[in-house]
Amino acid sequence: MTNELESGPRNLAGSGGSALARKLGGIWAQLKQQEFTAACEAANALRAQHPENRDVLYVLAVALRFLKRIPEALEVLEALQRHHPAYGRLFEERGLCCTALQLTEPAISAFSQAVALNPFLPVSCKALASLYRGIGRANAAAEAERLSASLEKLPDEIRAAHSMFADGEVRAAEHLVSHY
């Protein structure tokens, strides 16, 4: 869990010090501190003000999953997909929800979609390798493990910048790389 939250988004609600970005950063900090109920309440409050915001919906889904409220998390992810269908992390989160429900094939499908949209999601790569191994698909597991190993060789900043770029956050990615 900690690794998953450590590799989470680095640019919630855009870069800079907007009020929304600060609030989302606070919610992410609550998630890291395992304050899932507080994070969920705060994310729900933000959703009332920003019902279509990608990052608000994402952190709400994460909080709901950690509270084991998987059906609600999946509903939030459906809303996220309606507004931001090319966001790789939404499919990663769906894969984590499906894994929690022990739905192997839907989890594989979701993680595969996540990696197709954003190949710089180490949680998705590792999950795919594990799921493929579990169903006896050794070649697919080995391919996911190779991608995961390649990602681990990259500096955190470069991996994060590539992920931001894949998510359409070009300025934030450029900013991060320029300081590297």
C-alpha positions as CSV (number, residue, x, y, z in Angstrom):
1,M,0.0,0.0,0.0
2,T,2.7,2.5,0.9
3,N,4.5,1.9,-2.4
4,E,1.3,2.4,-4.2
5,L,0.7,5.8,-2.5
6,E,4.3,6.8,-2.9
7,S,4.1,6.3,-6.6
8,G,0.9,8.3,-6.9
9,P,0.4,11.4,-8.9
10,R,2.9,14.2,-8.4
11,N,0.8,17.0,-9.9
12,L,-2.6,16.9,-8.4
13,A,-4.8,19.7,-9.9
14,G,-1.9,21.2,-11.8
15,S,1.3,22.7,-10.5
16,G,1.5,25.7,-8.3
17,G,-0.2,26.7,-5.2
18,S,-3.9,26.9,-6.1
19,A,-6.3,26.3,-3.3
20,L,-7.6,23.2,-5.0
21,A,-4.0,21.8,-5.4
22,R,-3.3,22.5,-1.7
23,K,-6.5,20.7,-0.7
24,L,-5.7,17.8,-2.9
25,G,-2.2,17.6,-1.5
26,G,-3.7,17.5,2.0
27,I,-6.0,14.7,1.0
28,W,-3.1,12.7,-0.5
29,A,-1.1,13.3,2.7
30,Q,-4.1,11.9,4.7
31,L,-4.1,8.8,2.4
32,K,-0.4,8.3,3.0
33,Q,-1.1,8.5,6.8
34,Q,-3.9,6.0,6.4
35,E,-6.5,8.5,7.5
36,F,-8.9,7.1,4.9
37,T,-12.2,8.3,6.4
38,A,-10.9,11.9,6.7
39,A,-9.5,11.7,3.2
40,C,-12.8,10.4,1.8
41,E,-14.8,13.1,3.6
42,A,-12.5,15.8,2.3
43,A,-12.6,14.5,-1.2
44,N,-16.4,14.3,-1.1
45,A,-16.5,17.9,0.0
46,L,-14.3,18.9,-2.9
47,R,-16.4,16.8,-5.3
48,A,-19.4,18.9,-4.4
49,Q,-17.5,22.0,-5.6
50,H,-15.6,20.4,-8.5
51,P,-17.8,17.5,-9.7
52,E,-15.9,16.8,-12.9
53,N,-12.3,17.5,-11.7
54,R,-10.0,14.6,-12.6
55,D,-7.9,14.7,-9.5
56,V,-10.8,15.1,-7.1
57,L,-12.5,12.1,-8.6
58,Y,-9.3,10.1,-8.5
59,V,-8.4,10.7,-4.9
60,L,-12.0,10.0,-3.9
61,A,-11.9,6.7,-5.6
62,V,-8.6,5.8,-3.9
63,A,-10.0,6.7,-0.5
64,L,-13.1,4.7,-1.1
65,R,-11.1,1.6,-2.1
66,F,-9.0,1.8,1.0
67,L,-12.2,2.0,3.0
68,K,-13.2,-1.2,1.2
69,R,-16.2,0.6,-0.4
70,I,-15.3,-0.9,-3.7
71,P,-18.7,-0.5,-5.5
72,E,-18.7,3.2,-4.6
73,A,-15.1,3.5,-5.8
74,L,-16.1,1.9,-9.1
75,E,-19.0,4.3,-9.5
76,V,-16.7,7.3,-9.0
77,L,-14.3,5.7,-11.6
78,E,-17.2,5.5,-14.0
79,A,-17.7,9.3,-13.6
80,L,-14.0,9.9,-14.0
81,Q,-14.0,7.9,-17.2
82,R,-17.0,9.9,-18.6
83,H,-15.0,13.1,-18.1
84,H,-11.4,12.0,-18.5
85,P,-11.4,8.7,-20.6
86,A,-7.7,8.9,-21.4
87,Y,-6.4,9.1,-17.8
88,G,-4.3,6.0,-17.2
89,R,-4.5,6.2,-13.4
90,L,-8.3,5.7,-13.6
91,F,-7.7,2.3,-15.1
92,E,-5.0,1.5,-12.6
93,E,-7.4,2.3,-9.8
94,R,-10.1,0.2,-11.5
95,G,-7.6,-2.6,-11.7
96,L,-6.9,-2.3,-8.0
97,C,-10.6,-2.4,-7.3
98,C,-11.1,-5.5,-9.4
99,T,-8.1,-7.1,-7.7
100,A,-9.7,-6.4,-4.3
101,L,-12.9,-8.1,-5.6
102,Q,-10.7,-11.0,-6.9
103,L,-11.9,-10.4,-10.5
104,T,-8.8,-11.4,-12.4
105,E,-9.7,-10.9,-16.0
106,P,-11.3,-7.4,-15.4
107,A,-8.3,-6.5,-13.4
108,I,-5.9,-7.6,-16.2
109,S,-8.0,-5.6,-18.7
110,A,-8.0,-2.5,-16.5
111,F,-4.2,-2.6,-15.8
112,S,-3.5,-3.3,-19.5
113,Q,-5.5,-0.2,-20.4
114,A,-3.7,1.8,-17.8
115,V,-0.3,0.8,-19.2
116,A,-1.5,1.4,-22.8
117,L,-2.4,4.9,-21.9
118,N,0.5,5.6,-19.5
119,P,3.4,3.0,-19.6
120,F,5.0,4.7,-16.6
121,L,2.7,3.3,-14.0
122,P,4.8,0.9,-12.0
123,V,1.9,-0.3,-9.8
124,S,0.0,-1.4,-13.0
125,C,3.1,-3.2,-14.4
126,K,3.8,-5.1,-11.2
127,A,0.1,-6.0,-10.8
128,L,-0.1,-7.3,-14.4
129,A,3.0,-9.4,-13.9
130,S,1.5,-10.9,-10.7
131,L,-1.9,-11.5,-12.3
132,Y,-0.5,-13.1,-15.4
133,R,1.7,-15.4,-13.3
134,G,-1.4,-16.4,-11.3
135,I,-3.2,-17.6,-14.3
136,G,-0.2,-19.3,-15.9
137,R,0.5,-16.8,-18.6
138,A,4.3,-16.8,-18.2
139,N,5.2,-14.9,-21.3
140,A,2.9,-12.1,-20.5
141,A,4.1,-12.0,-16.9
142,A,7.7,-11.8,-18.1
143,E,6.9,-8.9,-20.5
144,A,5.2,-7.0,-17.6
145,E,8.2,-7.8,-15.4
146,R,10.6,-6.4,-18.0
147,L,8.6,-3.2,-18.3
148,S,8.5,-2.9,-14.5
149,A,12.3,-3.5,-14.3
150,S,12.9,-0.9,-16.9
151,L,10.9,1.7,-15.0
152,E,12.7,1.0,-11.8
153,K,16.0,1.8,-13.5
154,L,14.8,5.3,-14.3
155,P,15.3,8.2,-11.8
156,D,12.1,9.0,-10.0
157,E,11.9,12.5,-11.5
158,I,12.2,11.2,-15.1
159,R,9.7,8.4,-14.5
160,A,7.3,11.0,-13.0
161,A,7.8,13.4,-15.8
162,H,7.1,10.7,-18.4
163,S,3.9,9.8,-16.5
164,M,2.8,13.4,-16.3
165,F,3.4,13.8,-20.0
166,A,1.3,10.6,-20.8
167,D,-1.5,12.1,-18.6
168,G,-1.4,15.4,-20.7
169,E,0.4,17.4,-18.0
170,V,3.1,18.8,-20.4
171,R,4.0,21.9,-18.5
172,A,4.4,20.1,-15.2
173,A,6.5,17.4,-16.9
174,E,8.7,20.1,-18.5
175,H,9.0,21.9,-15.2
176,L,10.0,18.7,-13.4
177,V,12.6,17.7,-16.0
178,S,14.1,21.2,-16.2
179,H,14.9,21.0,-12.5
180,Y,16.4,17.5,-12.8
